[in-house]
Amino acid sequence: MREVVTVQVGGYANFVGSHFWNFQDELLGLADDPAADAAFRTAPLDMDVLYRAGETLQGVPTYCPRLVSVGSRGSLGSLSSSGAPGLSTAASEQLNITTWSGSVTRSVAKPHGRNLFLQSLAEEQITSTSNGGNNSQKNVEDKDLVECLENDVNFWTDYTKVQYHSQSLYEMNGSWTDFEKFDNFGTAREVVSEWSQMEEMNERLRFFIEECDHIQGIQFVVDDSGGFSSVAAQFLETIADDYTNTPVLLYCVRDPVTYGSARNQRETITRSLHDAVSFSKLSSFCSLVVPIGLPTLSQSYLSPFLSIQDTKPFHSSAISAAAIHTITVPFRLQNAGPASNLAHSSGNIDIRQLAHIISDQGRQNKVTALDVAMPAPSLKDGNDLWNIKSLQSLTPEISDEEEDPYSVESLVFHGVLCAGGQRASISQVKDSVCAAYERRATKPKFSHLSVSPCPLPIPLPFPSFFRSNIGRHGEIIGSHSEGTLPKGSLDVESIPMAARLRSSNAVLPFIERRSLSLQKLGVARGAMGTQILRDWGFGKEEIEDLAEHLARMVRALSPDDGLTSDSDYD
């Protein structure tokens, strides 16, 4: 077993993480449920990769995510920083002011109450404990909980059903109280310059890493739309110094609502500089970086199957979480030895191997596009092949051109169905996908394929955004009927998923835009953004270093006649 430690930094990153851990919690429950689908009961997933076993001071066994979550003060809602339901830290902790001996006036915000879902969850836990695990009575209908989740989610903790470790949740302090003003790289200077806060984050991470026997890497999710990208960059730099040989897989996630129009020229310049500086700093300290977050999901390729409301982070973050879950499946596929039954999984790799596959095959490029099919279409009867074009990108600002003979890909399929609705075998999925790739006019230089029969479970705290043409097990049934209400977890139990990480020149426009912005607005003589960068604490040489880093990333994806285009499929 090779452990993964997860880090989540920023509001939207924690919205994504809440869904991600709900998926894992659902898998754990279904694995022990005799009435569950056999695909869950026999799932070849080693959950110890993501979780740690322990016990409370009272000797009660615990099984918690190996996680460090960083957010702003008060972002935990009704959850305390100890990881248990209750008053949030912001409302319950007393200020300890040691430099002032005079009178102190406390202004305490009204504590956030639990919504109906959290109330029901707490009642179930109490009932289950008092009945010795028998939870036969429910005072709240599931349909009421679904309605609550659609209309009463204000914090990522409003829909989490996971028990967190006391070292996992950290709320940052700061003089900035209006979160909307914490919207660019420079606004976090106060936080990253305060040694005690960054050290506290490092200590929490150290706690989880030092108890690992053989850590395979860190998966790091950051909301890079504002000041949290600066916090994450400082955190990542420390990780790079302290854990030199530990690979980091970085997901930069963005809420669609952050793509609103700029109000004036200064805001336009600030946003462009933020995107360039943030990306340059973050990408300097990771093994792979995966930008995730389209300006709209409601009008994307997902719209024929999913009715997503862009204004609800509860909705949009579920898509990112499902994609990240799929990409991480190979990290915890149980190792298949020579004499093992390969019918249960294929293609397990760890984070280091993934980074090597993606970034060390010809081009030295660490920026990857993330494509997803949610739900994944079924395998067809006869000679029809799985449709590769059903994989569409969640990475913004990339080229639609897929014909890159030097591209390198890692594909993951899990829970794929056959045309009749039964679960496809590992060999059926591999044969269909490999045959589809063989028929492509331009083949990638290298592709790695991972397959598992276990689909994505749909837990109760999940958006009701499935259209009428999605069946109970995620099968696509014809076309969507207009005027019908979206389905949720009461109607859809699981869905098949497919995802792909690809390093190709499709990501070149994403990098070029940031490189050109920094050159034009920050480096060129008389650049309009020079003073903004100075206000953020950057000197001339550091700005030039950031620009050169982006320029090197552009050059890595520029055409090079020295590359070979021999195609391999693993």
N, C-alpha and C positions, 0 to 999 in steps of 0.2 A: 504494500500500500504506500503510495506516494502522495503526501498531503498537499492541498491547495489552501492558501490563506486568501480571503477576500477582503478588499478595502472598498468602501463606498464613500465618496466625498461630494457633498452638495445636495440640495433639496431634491432635484429631479433624479439624481443617481440613487437616492434612497427610495424614491417611488419605484424605480426599476427594480432595485434590490428587494423591496417588499414582495413584489410579485414573484421574483426569482426564488426566494426562500419559501413562499407559499407552495410553489411547484414541488420543491424538495420535501416539504412537510407532507404534502398529499401523497407523494411516492412512498414515503415511509409508512404512512397509514395503510395504503393499499397493499403493500407488500405483506402485511400481517392480517389482511382481511380475507377470510376463506371464501367470501362471496364475490371477491373482486375478479376482474379479468385476469386470466392466467398470464397475460403479457406483463402485468404488474407484479404478480406473485412470484414469477420466475425471472424478473428483470435482472440482467447481468450488470447491475450498477453497484459499485462499492461506495456507499454513502459516507464511509469513514474518511474518504478523500476530502470532503467538504465539512464534515462534522467532527466534533470532539466529544468524547465521553468523559463525564466527571460526576461529582456529587456535591450537594449543598453542605453547609456546616452542620446540618441536621442529619446528614447521611443519606439524603434522598438522591437517587441516581438522576443525572441530567444528560441530555444529548443536544448540544447547542451548535449553531454555526460557528465555524472558525472565522470570525468576522470582526472588522473594525469599521464602524460607521461614524462619519463626521458630519455634523450639521450645525446650523445656527442655533443660538439660544432660543428655546421655546418651540423648536421644530418637532419635538417628540409628541406633541399633542397631550393625550391623557396617559402616555407611557412614561414611566420614570427611567432615568438613565441606568438603573440597576437591571433593566430588561424586563421588569415585571409591571403589570398594569397598576396604575395608581396615579397620584399627582405627578405632573411633570416636574423635572428638576427646577425649571425656571420658577415654578410656583411654590415649591416646597422647601428649597434650600434658603437658608438665611445668609445674607451677605456678611462676610467677615472682613471688616475694614480695620487694619492694624495701624494705619498711619494717622488716624483721626481719633482724638480723645473726647471730642464734644458730643452733643446730642445727635442722634441719627433718626431720620424719618424714613420709614420703609413704605414704598408704594408697591403693592403686590397685585399682579394681574389676577383676574378671576380664573381659577383653574379650568382647563378644558374638560368638559364632560365626555363620557363615552357615548358613542352612537349606539344604535340598536344592535348592530352586529357585535360590537365588543361587549355589550351587556349580555347578550345571548351566549357569547363564548365564555365569559366569566361564570355564568350560571351553569353551563354545561360542565365546566371543570369542577365546580363545587359539588354538583349532583353526582358526577362520576366518582369523585373521591368519597363522598358519603355513602354511595351505593356499592362501593368496592369495584368500580369500573363498569357497572351496569347503568347505562344512560338511556333509559327507555322513555322518559318523559321529556317533552319539549313544550315550553310555554309560548314560543314564538314560531310562527309559520315561516318556512324557508322563503316563500315568495315575499314576505315582508322584509326579510333580510336583504334579498336581492334589490328590492326597491330602495331600501336604506342606502345600499352601497352606490346606487346610481345617483342619489341626490344628497348624500351627507358624508362625503369624503373631503376633508380639508387638509389632512396630514397623511403622510405615508403610513403612519401607525394606525390609522383608522380602519385599515383592512388587513393588518398583519395578524397571523394566527400562530406565530412562532415564538418560542421562549428563547430570549437572547441571554448570553453570558453577561455578567456584571462588568466585564472589561470591554464589551463590544460597542456601547453607545456613548459618544462623546459630543457634547454641545459646546461650541466655541463661544467665548466672551468677546465683546467688542463694543466700542462706542457707537458703531453704526446700529441704529435701531430700525431704520426703514430699509427693509430688505430690497426694495426696488432700486435703491441707490447702490447696492452691492452688486453692480452690474457690469464691471469691467475689471481687467487685470490689476489695475492700480489701486482699486478700492480695498484690497486685502493687505496692503503694506503694513497696517497696524497689527494684523493678526500674525503674519509671517515673521515680523520683526520681534514679536514677543516670544522669547526663548521658552518660557514655561509652557505655553500652549502647544508649540510644536514638539517639545520634549514629552509632554503627556501623550500625544498621539503616537510618538515613537515607542514609548514604554508599553502602550497597549498592544501595538503590533509585535513588539519583542516578546511579550507574554505568549502570544499564539505561535510565533515562529520557533521559539526555543523549546517548546514542548513537542515539536514535530520530529519524527524519527528520520524521515527522508523527504523533505519538502521538494515538490516538483516545480513550484513557482507561485507567483502572486497574481491573482486577477484583480485588476484595479478599475473601478467604474467611477468616472468623474463627470459631474455636470459642468461642462466647460464654457457655459454661456456667460458667466460673470466672474465675480471675485473668487469663487471656489477653485477656478483653474489655477490661480496663483498659490492658493493653499496646497493644492495637489502637486504642483510643480516643486514646491519646497519639500513636501513629503516624499515625493519620488526621488529627489536628489539625495535625501538622507538614506533612503532605501538602497540606492545605487552605491553609496559609500559604505554602508554597513553590511550589505548582503550582495557583494560583488558578483557572485556566481549564481544568484537566484534570478531566473528570467521573470520578466513582468509583462503580462498581457494587458494592455490598456484599452478600455472602451471609453470613448468620449461621447457622451449622450446629451441630446438636446430636446427640450420640450418644443413642440411646434409653435406655441404661443410666443417664444422668444424671437421669432422671425418677423415681428411686426415692423412696419415702416418707420424709418428714422424721422424725427420731428424737424431736424435742421441739419445743416452741413457739418457742424461740429460733432453731432451725434453719429453721422455717417462715417466721418473720419475715425472717431473713437471706436466704433464697432469694427471697422476694417483693421485697425491696429490691434485691437483686442484679439481678433481671430488669428492674425499673423503671429503675434507675440505668444499667445497661449499655445498655439499648435507647435511653434518652434521649441518652446521651453518643455512642454509635456513630452514631445516625441524624442527629446534628447535623452530621456532617462527610462526608456522601455525597450523591450525586445520586439514587440509588435504594437501598432496602434490602429484601432478600428473606429473610425468616425461613424456615429449612428445618429440619425435624426433628420427626417425630411421636413420641409416647411409645411407640408400637409399630408396627413394620412387618409383623411376623409375623401380626398379626390385622387388617391393613388391607385396603383394596380390592385391593392387589397380591397377596394370598394365593391367589387362584384360579390365578395364573400363576407366582408366585415363592415358594419355600420359604425365607424369610429367617429367620436366627437373630439375634434382637435383641441377644444378648449378645456377638456377634462384630462389632467395628468393621469388620473386613474385609468383612463382608456389607453392613451398613447404609450404610456410606460409599459403596459402589458405586452405590447408588440415587441419592444426592445428586449424585455425580460425573456419572452418565449424564444427569441432568436439567440440570445446569450446562453440560455439553457441548452439549446440544441448544439451550439458550437462547443460547449463544455462536456457533452456526453462522452466523447472519446477519452477525456482525462480520467474518467472513472469507470470505464468499461473494464470488467475483470479480465485480468491477463489470461489469455488462452495459450496453454502449453501445447506441445506437440501431440499429446494424447488426449487433449480435451475435446469437448463437443463444440465445434465451431458453429452449430446451428443457432446458438444463442447470441452471438455478437461477432463483429469482425472489424478490425481496423483501430484497435486501441492505441493511442499515442499520448504523450504527456506534453506539457506546455513547452518544454525545451525542444522536443522533437518537432512540434508544430512551428515554432519560430525558425528552426533550421530549414524545414520544408519550404516555408513561405519566403524567407528573406535571404537564404543562402544558395538558392538555385539560379545561378547566373547573375541576375541583377541583385544588387545589395539594397533592396527596397523593403522597408518595414511597414509601409502604409498599405492597408488592405481594405478592400470594399467588402461589405457584408450583404449578401443576397439571401433572400428567404422565400419559401413557399409556405403560406399559412392560411388554410391547411394545404399539405402536399397532395397533389392529385393522385389518384389510384393508378396502379399499373394496368395497362390495357390488355385485352385478350388478343390472341393471335400474334402477329408480327409487329404490332404497334409498339413503339418504344416510349419510355418515360420522357415527358416533354421537358427538356432542359430549360426552355424559355419560360417556364412557369416560375423559375427563380428570378426574382426582381430585387433591386437594390434598396437597402435602407440607408445607404451612405449618400449624403447630399453632394451636389455639384460635381458629379462625375459624368464621363462620357457614356453614351449608350452603345458605343462601339465595343463589341466583344471579340472581334477578330484580332487577337494579339497572340502570335505564335510563341512569344516568350513568357506568357502568363503562367503563373503557378497557383494551384488551387487545392483547397482542402474541403471536401464535401462530407456532410453528415446527413444521414437519413434515419429516422426512427418512427416506428409504428405505421409504416406505409401499408396500404390496403391493396388487395387485388380488386379487379372489376366487380366481382361478386360480393364484396364486402368483407371477406375473410382476410386475416392478417397475412401479408406476403412473407415468404421465407427469406432468409438472408441471401441465399443463392439467387432467388428470383430478382431481388432488388439489385444485386450486383450485376447480374447478367443484363438486365434491362438498361441500367445506367451506363455500364461500360459499352454496350452496343450503341447507345445513343451518342456517346462521345466519339466512337469510331466513325460515325456517319457525319460528324461535323466537318464542315469545309476546312476550317482552321482549328487544329487541335492545340490545347495548351501544352506547354513544354513538359509539365509534370502535374499529375493529379493524385491526391490521396483520398481514399474513400473509406468512411466508417459507417457501419450499419448496426442498428439495434431494433428488435421487434417492439420495444416498449414505447408507446405513444406519449404525447404530452398530456398529463391529466389536467382537467379543468376543475379547480377547487371552487368552493362556494364563494369566497371573496374574489370574484373575477367579473369583469365587465360583461354586461348583456349586449354584445355587439355582433353576434353571429346572425347572418341573414337566413332567410327561410330555406335556402337551398343547401344548408349545411345539416347533415344528419347527426344522429346521436353519437356516432363514433368518428365524426369529422369527415364523413364521405360527402363529396359534392354531388348533389342531386339536381341536375338540370339547372335552370336559371332562377334567379331571385324573383319572387312575386312582389310587385310594388304594393304598398299599403299594409303589409304584414309587419307585426311587431318583431323586433330583434329577439334572438334567443340568448339564454345565459347558461349558467352551469347546471340548472335544473333540467335543461333540454339537451345539452351537449356534454357528454361525460369525458371525452378525450378527442384529440385530433392528431393525425399524422403530421410530421414536420420534416422539412428539408431546409438546409442552410449551407451556404458556401462562403468561405473566406477566399478572396482572390487578390493576388498581387499582379496587377497588369497596368498598362498605360491608361486604363479607364480612370484611374485616380489622379492622373496628371493635372486635369483642370482644377481639382480641389487644392493641390499643392501650389500650382502656378499662381492662382489667385492670391494666396497668402504671401507668396514670395514677391510678387509684383507690388502688392499693397505696401509691404514693408520697405521695398526699395523706393517706391514713389513717395510715400508719405513720411518715411522715417530716415532714410539714408541720403536721398538726393539733396543737392544744394538748395537751400531755401524751402525744404519740405514742410508742408503745412502741419504735419503731426509731430514735429521735433519737440515742441514744448510739452505736448501731452506725454510723450515718452519720458521726458525729463521729470515731469510731475510724478510719474510712476516709479521714479528712482533709477532709470536706466541712463548710463553714460554713453558717450559716442562709440567707444570700442565695443561695449556689450551689445549695442544695437547692431553694429556691423557683424559681430559674431552670430547673432540671431539670424540676420539676413543671409550670411554665408551658409549656415546650416540648412536653411530652406532651399538655397540655390543648389547645394549638393544633392538634396532630395529630388529636385527637378532633374538634374543631370543624370541621376541613377535610372530614370525612366525614359530618357531621351533615346532615340534610335541609335543603335550601336552595331555596326556591321560585324564587330568581333564576336557577337553572340551566336551561338548555334541554336537551331530550332528543332533538334531531335525531340520527339514527343515520347514521354514515358507515362504509363498508367499503373498505379499501385493499387 
